[in-house]
Amino acid sequence: MVGGAYVVIALSFGLATGIVGRIKGSSFFIWFIIGTVVPAIGLITAIVYRSERDELRRQCPTCGRVCKLHDALCVRCGTELEFPEAAIAPESRPSPAR
């Protein structure tokens, strides 16, 4: 009976962790596994995990790909990126209406 209760609790934490991870723009399945294996710690980790959608971005001067501001190299063409004077708004911020 105790083992069955643990399985229900672990799956519940796994589901909650997966949902939080997916909301933050990461893989539901990976966070589900983490939350199931280490229930409480996995959920706390998913909550404090930084969201990639909230990161400022910049455009590569060589190929035009939009990269995260913290990237040192463009992942498409390999150009070394200097810190820009102006950043592009994060994906989570809606674009202004025209």
Residue pairs with C-beta under 8 A, 6 or more apart in sequence:
9 39
10 36
10 37
10 39
11 36
13 35
13 36
13 39
13 40
13 42
13 43
14 32
14 33
14 34
14 35
14 36
14 39
14 42
15 32
15 35
16 35
16 43
17 31
17 32
17 34
17 35
17 36
17 39
17 42
17 43
17 45
17 46
18 28
18 29
18 31
18 32
18 35
19 28
20 31
20 43
20 46
20 47
21 27
21 28
21 30
21 31
21 32
21 34
21 46
21 49
22 28
22 31
24 46
24 49
24 50
24 51
24 52
24 53
25 51
25 52
25 53
26 49
26 52
31 42
31 46
34 42
34 45
34 46
35 42
35 43
35 46
36 42
51 92
52 68
52 91
53 90
53 91
53 92
54 90
54 91
54 92
55 68
55 69
55 70
55 90
56 68
56 69
56 87
56 88
56 89
56 90
57 66
57 67
57 68
57 69
57 87
57 88
57 89
57 90
57 91
58 66
58 67
58 68
58 69
58 81
58 84
58 87
58 88
59 65
59 66
59 67
59 84
59 88
60 66
60 67
60 74
60 76
60 77
60 79
60 81
61 79
62 74
62 77
62 79
63 74
63 76
63 77
63 79
65 74
65 75
65 76
65 77
66 88
67 74
67 75
67 81
69 84
69 87
71 81
72 80
72 81
73 79
73 80
73 81
74 81
89 95
